[in-house]
């Protein structure tokens, strides 16, 4: 996937750990590569970044 996004493996590893560093263009590209609706990818990134429970509420650290 790193190659398809035009980045290297080190940056890809960093992005997975820190989803807030993905660009919108990268998220769109991932949705295209995986043939998944971009809204799903954005929702996953949002949940990963903010952390939420099953009801969508933010989880306190």
Secondary structure, 3 states (H helix, E strand, C coil): CHHHHCCCHHHHHHHHHCHHHCCHHHHHHHHHHHCCCHHHHHHHHHHHHHCECCCCCECCC
